[in-house]
Amino acid sequence: MNIIKYPSRSDWDAIVARPHLDVSQLNATVASVLADVKARGDEAVKEYEQKFDHAELNSLAVSEAEMEEAEQLVSEDLEQAIRLAHYNIRKFHEAQRFTGTKVETGPGITCWQKSVAIERVGLYVPGGTAPLFSTVLMLATPAKIAGCQEIVLCTPPNREGKVNPAILVAAKTAGVNKIFKVGGVQAIGAMAYGTRTVPKVYKIFGPGNQYVMAAKQQVSLHDVAIDMPAGPSEVCVIADQTANPEFVAADLLSQAEHGIDSQVLLITTSEEMLTKVQAEVDWQLELLPRKEIAAKTLENSQLVLVRDAQEAIALSNYYAPEHLIIQTADYEQLAEQVVNAGSVFLGKFACESAGDYASGTNHTLPTHGYATAYSGVNLDSYCRKITFQHLTEQGVRHIGRAVELMAEAEQLDAHKNAMTVRLKMVNH
């Protein structure tokens, strides 16, 4: 990891820079695959599954027999863990239900909002180097609570044409029954355009590699909404002299093992802590099965020594991390100052893994600095707010002349007339 001590404000841009990759060729490849899926549907999807996932598929849909088989393959302990996580995720997201309030903005004028579920949503669940069955729970649980009528899940199969059994068990636990063996760009295309087998959806959710992210952004221009723009995963840890260096190193490495384009950042007010964490990272790294991936990630990562807690939180807000862990004595005070972050973990015992799996918060979060403007996935992500208004004759009298004047000033005479004819009636 790169060590930076007492950087000046002018150095911050370099500190918060994410790993840069040339995506021009990638975007061209993605556009070509999407166009083919749009034109040829299922046949194109099957060809790309053979090409990219090395799976020869007769059917794209997961069968009931495969769902039953998956339950036999997942241990009772893991199934119980999935149920516990689902319970907590459901409990947290149920508390986000919207209650609209009717507001009388003036005499005879009533306005209100209603929350309406998106009817068809598509969930993408990666299944490559790490099959993310936890993502099924994070995406499907709020979709069910919101009341989405159709929930479509796409996830890549293995070479035998089978979906990871834990993904299927998680899907059943969360109440998803339309599951398709489709990964990568072809999955995004299938959900965006619809094929003979895969239904077209109105909004696509879920993480993925750079090809999946590029595909989501391309289809969002004209065809379907997406949850958020996103890039590789990241974590920022703020630690002072009271932090546990073993915990901090474990938190950094838990993020580093995601992929070689991930990034981790430690901001500390203690030089002694920096040194201890560096030693712990080196020690723990050697024990990881995904050591090579984590080691590559650490090349893009920084250990930063700052002067005080205020500089630490200011740098973190400038970075706008996907995950922020605050392991300091005054974490409650620092938490009040967080303005840019996807999800925040407070104190020594709140590791990112808790939120990734089972505490109840959602782990589908804005990355690459998008936390400055985007929220993580939540219940509202699956809903639309529709506004309503009702005017009585009294309401027309109250705002009618103002509407006429404003429409006239904007030179929209038909707008003015729509109110004028009503004013004439109520004043007759």
Salt bridges, closest charged atoms under 4 A:
ASP36 OD1 - ARG40 NE 2.79
ASP42 OD2 - ARG196 NH2 3.52
GLU47 OE1 - ARG40 NH2 2.80
GLU66 OE2 - LYS181 NZ 2.63
GLU69 OE1 - LYS162 NZ 3.26
GLU71 OE1 - LYS172 NZ 2.88
GLU79 OE2 - ARG83 NH2 2.72
GLU150 OE1 - ARG120 NE 3.38
GLU150 OE2 - LYS178 NZ 2.29
ASP227 OD1 - LYS216 NZ 2.69
GLU234 OE2 - ARG18 NH2 2.78
GLU271 OE2 - LYS5 NZ 2.57
GLU272 OE2 - LYS276 NZ 3.10
GLU286 OE1 - LYS291 NZ 2.79
GLU299 OE1 - LYS296 NZ 3.76
GLU311 OE2 - ARG307 NH1 3.56
GLU322 OE1 - HIS323 ND1 3.47
GLU352 OE2 - HIS323 NE2 3.50
ASP356 OD1 - HIS323 NE2 3.78
ASP380 OD1 - LYS385 NZ 2.83
GLU393 OE1 - ARG397 NH2 3.57
GLU404 OE1 - ARG401 NH1 3.12
GLU408 OE1 - LYS416 NZ 3.02
